[in-house]
Amino acid sequence: MTHFLDINKTDPAALRSIIDSAINMKQARKDAPRGYLDTDTPLAGHVVALIFEKPSTRTRISFDVGVRQMGGQTMVLSGADMQLGHGETIADTGRVISRYVDLIMIRTFEEATLLEMAEYATVPVINGLTNRTHPCQIMADIMTFEEHRGPIKGKKVVWSGDGNNVFASFAHAAAQFGFDLTFTGPDTLDPESIFLDEARAKGANVSIERDPHLAVEGADLVVTDTWVSMHDPQSARERRHNQLRGYQVNAELMSMAKPNALFMHCLPAHRDDEATSEVMDGPNSVIFDEAENRLHVQKAIMRHCLGV
């Protein structure tokens, strides 16, 4: 059984193969309409369940389109459709769904839900996002960097803002792909220490620098994410804005990085909060390539899980 649960749980050679496969599939489709089938249709005859406890734009569309391009079919299920873990256990749900489909992608809140689904499902399970990690996004980010700047190994990546689930997967990736990672943000929003400790134990150079201007010196890539979640109450939003205002990615901050440093944001963005529109629409920004590459890298992840 080949799941894709987190970057740190996947062999580095397999991760490299996924990135290379994604780039090749993207090139093979160059200029083709989105609705056209790939020349190779490895998912023909396969059904993929896409489960969304959390709402989604990019994850839902990119997985759905990716399955269709490879000749497969999707079944999209919301938390309301399934009431996951309410009444029927997650374990039993995983066992049942496995009798109907060939692959499960789940976007959920609790990591425990993902892990229990993977433990009891008899088909591969892909982590579409949990509150702790977001591996598909970081695979797309690495693909995007390498398209524009070549191998990410040995490069300096700086994360500015909240030490959230996206940063956690960046920490996993730093160890697996061999790049340096610096977190800059307030100590009240530090990432979980386990993510930093594990990356360091594997030889990655992962550090924390409170001063964002010092942090981005010599950076090859500057990354941020939204300061607030769609589920945060207004009081929490205001607190986060107050804590993170000094970590906004603006032209002044980007000027401290290398002249050809890339800027990424996984979207959706609150423009002129975590990053200014000047940066997001500027020459160093690759945010829309990054968004597109979710499609290509997830196709490669699905092929990896199914061995096709």
Salt bridges, closest charged atoms under 4 A:
ASP20 OD1 - ARG16 NH1 3.50
ASP38 OD1 - ARG29 NH1 2.68
ASP38 OD2 - LYS299 NZ 3.03
ASP40 OD2 - ARG303 NH2 2.91
ASP64 OD1 - ARG68 NE 2.67
ASP92 OD1 - ARG95 NH1 2.73
GLU111 OE1 - ARG132 NH1 2.96
GLU146 OE1 - ARG16 NH1 2.76
GLU147 OE2 - LYS26 NZ 3.01
ASP162 OD2 - ARG240 NH1 2.63
ASP190 OD1 - ARG210 NH1 2.71
GLU192 OE1 - ARG132 NH2 2.53
ASP197 OD1 - ARG200 NH1 3.88
GLU198 OE2 - LYS202 NZ 3.57
ASP211 OD1 - HIS213 ND1 3.67
ASP220 OD1 - LYS258 NZ 2.91
ASP232 OD2 - ARG240 NE 3.89
GLU252 OE2 - HIS213 NE2 3.55
ASP273 OD2 - HIS241 NE2 2.94
GLU274 OE2 - HIS265 NE2 2.75
ASP281 OD2 - ARG271 NH1 2.91
ASP289 OD2 - HIS148 NE2 2.83
GLU292 OE2 - ARG34 NH2 3.80
GLU292 OE2 - HIS296 NE2 2.90
